[in-house]
Amino acid sequence: MHYIYTTKGTCAWRIEIDLDGEIIKNVKFYGGCAGNTLGIQKVVKGMHAKDVIEQFRGIPCGNKKTSCPDQLAIALQEALGLMKDKRS
């Protein structure tokens, strides 16, 4: 499944996610801090989406209430929800 998420409240403005079932095959951030987003992309590749959601959900960035990792967790939750709805 390919999922595109428009972020809210971060320097990155879009995240594209490729999932094979619930396993993350690829993540690409558009915008944001290049080193940090590239690091996130490499770390999460091959991981179970629910594990990433659990670890990244709620992480702030400075004085912001959200961050690129938090936005990725939200995007993954939405993508998993869509997959679940398609199966129902």
C-alpha positions, -999 to 999 in steps of 0.1 A, spaced: 0 0 0 13 35 -9 0 62 15 6 100 13 2 121 44 2 159 46 18 168 79 6 194 103 28 215 125 63 204 113 89 216 89 83 185 67 52 190 47 46 155 34 54 119 42 50 90 17 48 55 31 50 21 14 37 -8 34 36 -45 28 8 -55 50 18 -39 83 56 -39 76 72 -6 65 90 -10 32 98 27 26 93 61 41 101 94 24 99 128 41 96 160 21 111 190 39 122 189 75 157 185 89 175 163 62 197 144 86 169 136 111 144 126 85 169 104 66 177 88 99 141 81 106 136 67 71 165 42 76 156 32 111 119 23 104 125 4 72 115 -32 78 98 -25 111 62 -33 120 41 -2 117 25 -7 152 60 -8 168 69 26 152 36 41 163 42 30 198 77 44 199 72 77 180 37 88 190 37 120 211 73 130 206 75 168 205 100 190 187 113 219 208 82 239 219 60 223 193 35 197 204 44 175 174 74 164 154 84 145 123 84 112 142 50 120 158 36 129 124 49 96 110 31 77 138 -1 96 129 3 88 92 9 51 100 -22 50 122 -42 64 94 -27 40 68 -34 10 90 -70 22 96 -76 24 58 -62 -11 54 -85 -24 81 -115 -6 65 -107 -23 32 -107 -57 48 -141 -52 65 
